[in-house]
Amino acid sequence: MAHTLARSLSRRSVLATAFAVGVALVGFAATVPAHAADWPQWRGANRDGHATDFKAPKEWPKELTQKWKVTVGDGVATPALVGEKLFVFTREGGAEVTRCLNAATGKEVWVEKYDTAFKGFADGGFPGPRCSPAVADGKVVKMGVNGTLSCLDAESGKKVWRIETKGMPKFHTSSSPLIADKLVVAQFGGEGTGGIAVYELDGGKEKWKWTDEGTAYASPVLMTVGETKMLVAETSASVVGLDMKTGKLLWKTAFTVTGRGYNASTPMVDGQTVIFSGSARGTRALKIEKKGDEFTAKEVWNNKDQSTMYNTPVLKNGRVFGLTSADSLFCVNAETGKTAWTEPLTGGRGYGNIVDAGAVLLALPPTGTLTVFEPNDKEFKKVTSYKVGAGKTYAYPIATGNRIFVKDADSVILWTVE
């Protein structure tokens, strides 16, 4: 995300980072098991950009069918889909607003809001949230542009707890929270001072905090090596692995920002391999190994030609599919790091999201044009494209069944493939 936009973008592309990363969702319902089709957190059920049950047709229609469109306000956070509930986090006027919509009809189920000021820099044209809501165990967790971390009851929308974290990056808080093992993980603060904190989901009590390095714009993911569950996070200067239980630093590799770059791309986990990317610094792969009580991070490959800035690639069939800051789609071999192909994708300015939708990949840049292409490792093969938003489509398209949910400048739209 993860997540800095149009109006400011015209001023300086540097602004873009604010929300490049921010956008998330996690699992929902303590009494209702997660649906296979859920997109409950940042980058989907496993935070990897994979849609689990999208049904690509043998022949794509000339146009998609619009089922409903609801005005919800400004923001680039990807909505969270759990069952037939769609949780949307935006800004309206001076308030940050969370809505629960009926996914089939777009009808509002509940709404929760709180007042919060916004003082923009180069990202002044984007006052809405960058961080996507995370949903699990009957709770909705969200993080606002100023670092306000909130937990709501998913059924009623009532506030369970709210914490004002301190500090924020230059382009505002953009790291989407994560829920795991009834704990909330949040990267907070700014590039100079900040860190990673873990809170109890039920009451908001802090369990541990790691503050060795500041925060940029990427979102954390989970990884298990042996019997150790760890958080993998991109900080303002490194990629680190922290023990999920204690916050102990297990391994670290330097990933220092150079020039007008940003650490804004969420790390990808493939077994014991971590793949990460950054502006002008290429895309790299590390093998995480445990020897005794110690962990090591050994570089497997480093592709210096293909790098992302404001988006996170997706792993599929042993290949890494991403979008460079120069607006080129690319395919890289995940074992060797060698580039298979590149293809221009205009209008994104380095922004855009790619979803693994099974038989196809979906690429959505801020232009609002959805490109459908094959997961081919030899050459780029476009299937079709559709206009699905009015612009500012910085959020992920959520693909499930024959449905595609799209968040654009101020609305959420449900499209179906018929």
GUMARKOL-412663 format. One record per residue (C-alpha): x, y, z; residue in three letters. Coordinates in steps of 0.001 Angstrom, whole numbers, plus 524288, in hexadecimal, padded with zeros to 5 digits. Layout:
BEGIN
XYZala/...
END
This chain:
BEGIN
800008000080000met/803A98017F803B9ala/7FFA380B728011Ahis/8032C829E57F4F1thr/7F8A882D067EC0Bleu/7F2DE834837E155ala/7F213842C87E471arg/7FED88428E7EBF0ser/8044C839097E22Eleu/803EB843697D7D5ser/80C1084B977E105arg/815DD841237E441arg/8158B832AF7E22Bser/81C9A831B07EF01val/80FE3834347F619leu/80A87827B47F188ala/80FEA81F637FC06thr/8065D8230B80654ala/7FD298185C803AEphe/805118101D7FA96ala/804A18064A8046Aval/7F995808B480C5Egly/7EE468002680A3Aval/7EA497F3C281223ala/7E0317E9BE816D0leu/7E0A17DD6F81FAFval/7D7327D250823F5gly/7C9D47D45482A56phe/7BFFC7CE0A83325ala/7C2CA7C70E83FACala/7B7127BE5483DC3thr/7B7227BDDC82EF2val/7C2D97B73782858pro/7CA1D7BEBA81DCDala/7C4B17BCAF81035his/7CDDC7B7DF80599ala/7C9DA7C3C37FDBDala/7CD117CD9180850asp/7D6A77D8A68062Ftrp/7D7BA7DBA4814B7pro/7E4427E39581543gln/7EEE77EABB80DC1trp/7F1B27E2F38015Farg/7E7917D88580476gly/7E5FB7CD0080D97ala/7F4937C9FF80E2Fasn/7F9947D7C880B3Darg/7FF077D2C27FE58asp/7F6117D8897F3EAgly/7EF657CB9B7F0DEhis/7E0B27CAD87EE52ala/7DCA97BD367F24Cthr/7D0617BA877EA6Dasp/7CF217C3F17DF07phe/7C8DF7BD1C7D36Clys/7CEDD7C21B7C6DAala/7C5D37BFB97BB3Epro/7CA1D7B84A7AF23lys/7C6147C41E7A73Cglu/7C6817D1897AD82trp/7BAEE7DA8E7AACEpro/7BC387E73C7A33Flys/7B8B57EEBE7AF98glu/7B7627EBA97BE03leu/7AA0F7ED527C470thr/7A8CD7F7C77CEF3gln/7A01C7F2E37DA03lys/7A11C7FE867E320trp/7A91C80A967E64Alys/7A9698114E7F390val/7AFD781E497F6EFthr/7B81981C3180323val/7C2328272A8036Agly/7D0A782934800E6asp/7DB2081F2F80392gly/7E3DD814FF7FD4Fval/7E1F380A0A80734ala/7DD637FD2D80169thr/7D0597F8F680748pro/7CFC77EC4280F05ala/7C64B7E1C080A74leu/7C1C37D76F81418val/7B60A7CF3381067gly/7ABF87D8D580B59glu/7B1567E44A81315lys/7BA0C7EE8980CD4leu/7C1817F75C8163Fphe/7C5928047081058val/7CEA480E6F816C7phe/7CE7881C698115Ethr/7CE2082AEF814ABarg/7C260833F1813CAglu/7C4F78421C81769gly/7CC478427C82452gly/7C9638346E8282Eala/7CEC8826F382552glu/7C36381DF0822ABval/7C1A880F33822E3thr/7B5EA8095381BFFarg/7B0DF7FB8E81BAEcys/7A9A67F91D80EE9leu/7A1A37ED9E80A55asn/7AA987E8207FFCBala/79F667E38D7F736ala/797937F0357F745thr/7A0A27FB097FBE3gly/796D97FE7380695lys/79CC080453812E0glu/79C3C7FB7E81EE6val/7A313804AB8286Btrp/7AC3581057828ABval/7B661814ED832ADglu/7BE238218A83249lys/7C73582A3683A1Btyr/7CC81837DE8379Dasp/7DABA83925833BDthr/7E25D8442482D5Bala/7EA96842978211Dphe/7F64E84B1F81DF8lys/7FB808471A810BDgly/808E78491480AF2phe/80B308449B7FCE8ala/8001483B207FF9Casp/7F6668460380261gly/7ED0E841597F7E2gly/7EB1B834737FEFBphe/7E5BA836AB80CAEpro/7DF3A8295B80D8Bgly/7E49281D1B81445pro/7EF748156280DDDarg/7EEE380997816F8cys/7E50E7FEE68141Dser/7DC7F7F9A981F12pro/7DF867EC37824A5ala/7D4607E358828D3val/7D54D7D769831C1ala/7CEAF7D10C83D5Easp/7C2F77DA1D83CB6gly/7CB647E66783CC7lys/7CEFE7F0C5832C9val/7DC357F746834ACval/7DFC78039882D2Elys/7EABD80DA182D4Bmet/7E85D81BB882932gly/7F1228256F82226val/7F62A82AFB82F07asn/7F8C681DB08351Bgly/7EBE381C0883C6Cthr/7EA7480D6283EC8leu/7DC688090F8413Bser/7D5537FC5B843E3cys/7C6C17FB3E840FEleu/7BCAD7F0B084316asp/7BA677EB0183579ala/7AC097E84D837E0glu/7A7D87F58883D31ser/7B2E47FEF0839D7gly/7B4468030E84817lys/7C1CB8072984CB0lys/7C8CC7FCDB854CFval/7D55F804A7856DCtrp/7DD3680F9E8509Barg/7EBA781326851E9ile/7F26B81F6A84D23glu/7FFEF81AF3848D6thr/80A798255C8483Elys/8109682AAF83BD4gly/80ED4827D482D6Cmet/816E68274D820F7pro/818468330B81800lys/80CAA82ED880FB9phe/80469829EB81B1Dhis/801D281C7E820CBthr/800E98125081611ser/8040F8054181C75ser/7F8357FC6681D55ser/7F60B7F54582A4Cpro/7F66A7E67F82B74leu/7EE877DD8183448ile/7F3CD7D0368384Dala/7F22A7C78A84448asp/7E8E37D19484A46lys/7F38C7DBC484962leu/7F43C7E86B84190val/800FF7EC1183AE6val/8031A7FA3C83719ala/80EBC8017683161gln/80DF880F188372Bphe/8151981C1383794gly/81DFE8222782D72gly/82AC681FA882671glu/83335824C483196gly/82B8E8200A83D48thr/821968153A83CF8gly/8213F8068F83CA7gly/818677FABF83DBFile/80ED87F849848C5ala/806497ECA484C21val/7F9887EE28853ACtyr/7EF6C7E4C5858FAglu/7E3CA7E48E84FBDleu/7D9607E3EC85A44asp/7DDB47EF29862F4gly/7E8807F69585BF3gly/7F2BC7F3CA8666Alys/8008B7F5198612Fglu/807E47E82E86134lys/814FB7ECAE85BC4trp/81B387F796853E8lys/8276D7F7EC84B40trp/82D1680561848A6thr/83ABE8030E8432Aasp/836EC8090E83604glu/82C8081222830EFgly/820FB80F8282817thr/81F27812488199Dala/8136580E1581168tyr/813CE7FF3581066ala/80B297F584817ACser/80FC27E9C481FB3pro/80D6D7DB6881C62val/80ED57CE858239Eleu/818CE7C3D382160met/81BD87B6F882833thr/829777B10B82853val/82A1D7A42982F8Bgly/821297A64483B2Dglu/823987B4DD83C0Cthr/818F77BE0B83777lys/81E867CB2D833E9met/81A8C7D85682E98leu/8216A7DC8782236val/8212F7EB39820A6ala/8275C7F5BA8185Cglu/82BB980107820E4thr/830FB80E3C81CBFser/83E808084981ABAala/83DDB7F96081B28ser/8362D7ECEF81982val/835057E5F28269Dval/82FCC7D98E82CB2gly/82A377DAA783A7Bleu/825977CFE18437Basp/816CF7D0D3843BAmet/816087CD2C8521Blys/8207F7D5FE857ADthr/8246C7E02484D88gly/8327C7DB5584DCBlys/83A537DEC0841A1leu/83D767D1DC83ACFleu/843EE7D6EB82E6Ftrp/845D67E371826C3lys/84AC67E7AA8197Bthr/84D817F5B9815CAala/844677FBD980BC1phe/847E480A1E80C48thr/84033813F98045Bval/847FB81B657FA36thr/843F6827B87F2F5gly/83556829A37F15Aarg/831F581BDE7F51Bgly/82953815ED7FF7Ctyr/827DC8094B806E9asn/819D180749802F3ala/818DE7F96A7FDABser/814247EE7B8068Fthr/81DA77E2F08079Bpro/819427D63A8013Dmet/81B157C8FF807C7val/81D577BC8180004asp/8204D7B1718096Dgly/82D2C7B54380FD2gln/82FE07BFC7805B1thr/82CD27CE3D8074Bval/82BD77D6637FADDile/82B8B7E52A7FB93phe/82CF27F0BE7F27Eser/82FCF7FF3F7F2E3gly/8314C80AE57E9FCser/83E3680AC57E275ala/843207FFD27EB4Farg/83DE97F44D7E3BFgly/836B97E83A7E878thr/83DBD7DEFA7F1C7arg/83BC27D1857F7B7ala/840C57CCC6804F3leu/840F47BEDE80A38lys/83DE87BEC1818D0ile/8443D7B36B81FF4glu/845307AF4982E23lys/851687A95783416lys/84FF17A67584276gly/849CC7B28084870asp/84EBE7BBB083DEFglu/848997BFFC8311Aphe/84FC37C42E824E0thr/84AFE7CB66818D2ala/852F97C77B80CE6lys/850FC7CE647FFF6glu/84C887C5267F53Eval/84BAA7CEE77EA16trp/84AE87DD637E722asn/8446C7E24D7DAC5asn/848FC7F0607D9A5lys/841047F3397CD6Aasp/8332D7F0ED7D25Cgln/82E907F8407DE61ser/821CC7FD507E3CAthr/81F4B8099D7EB90met/810D980B4A7EE97tyr/80BBF7FD707ED12asn/80E757EF647F0F7thr/810A87E4747E6FCpro/8096F7D78B7E761val/80F607C9E27E748leu/8095E7BFBC7DE3Clys/80E877B3017D898asn/81C6F7B6087DCA2gly/81C157C37C7D66Earg/81B9D7D14B7DBE1val/812417DA517D4AFphe/813AC7E8BC7D7E6gly/812D37F6BD7D327leu/81EAA7FFB17D2D9thr/81EEE80E057D690ser/820908108D7C7F5ala/8136A80A117C526asp/818037FD227BF96ser/8122F7F0107C330leu/81CB17E5DD7C541phe/81E517D7557C755cys/82A207D2587CEF2val/82DD97C4497D1DDasn/82C317C2A27E09Fala/837347B88A7E17Bglu/841A17BF397D948thr/83D877CD7D7D947gly/83ECC7CE507CA82lys/8355B7D6F47C2F9thr/82C2B7CF827B9E6ala/825397DB2F7B3ADtrp/820D47E93B7B576thr/815397F08D7AFD3glu/8114A7FEFC7B0E5pro/804CF802037B892leu/801C4810677B6E2thr/7FBDB819E47C06Cgly/7FFD3814587CD8Agly/80BBE81C887D10Farg/810D48109A7D803gly/8040680E557DF2Btyr/7FB59802AC7DCEDgly/7F7F07F5757E280asn/7F8BF7E7C87DCDEile/7EFCC7DCD07E164val/7F18E7CE5C7DEE1asp/7E3D27CA917DAA7ala/7E68A7BC677D77Bgly/7E6C27BA7F7C8C5ala/7E9FA7C8E57C6B0val/7F0C07D46D7CD06leu/7E9CB7E1697CF18leu/7F14E7EE357CE9Fala/7EABC7FAC27D301leu/7F223807CB7D257pro/7EC5B814E37D6E8pro/7E69C817597C963thr/7DB4080E627CCB0gly/7DDF1805277C14Cthr/7DEBC7F6E67C560leu/7E7FB7EEBC7BD03thr/7E5EA7E00B7BCA5val/7F1D87D82D7B879phe/7F6E67CA4A7B8CDglu/800D57C5AD7C304pro/80A0F7C27D7B7CCasn/8188B7C1107BAE2asp/81D257C2AC7ACD9lys/816617CF1E7A849glu/80BC47D8D57ABDDphe/7FE8C7D4147A6FDlys/7F3507DD7E7A8EDlys/7E5B47D7A57A989val/7DD4B7E3E37AA4Athr/7DB547F0A37B1AEser/7CFFE7F8167B7BEtyr/7CD63805A47BD21lys/7C941802E07CB26val/7CB7980FB67D25Cgly/7CB5281E707D0AAala/7D98681FC27D4BCgly/7E17281F327E149lys/7DFF38106C7E154thr/7EB7480E757EA75tyr/7E4C8803A67F22Cala/7E52F7F5407EE9Etyr/7DA137EFC67E65Epro/7D3857E5037EE58ile/7D0607D9597E596ala/7C79D7CE677EA6Athr/7BE847C54D7E30Dgly/7BA3C7CD6D7D768asn/7BAF77DA2E7DF1Aarg/7C51A7E5087DF24ile/7C4267EFDD7E966phe/7CB257FC937E5FCval/7CDE3808917EE78lys/7D035814EA7E671asp/7D150823627E9F5ala/7C536823E57F298asp/7BD10817BA7EFE3ser/7BC9B808FD7F0EEval/7B793801CE7E4F2ile/7B3877F3A07E336leu/7B5EF7EDF67D5B3trp/7B25D7E0487D146thr/7B79B7D7EF7C639val/7ABB87D3027BEC4glu/
END
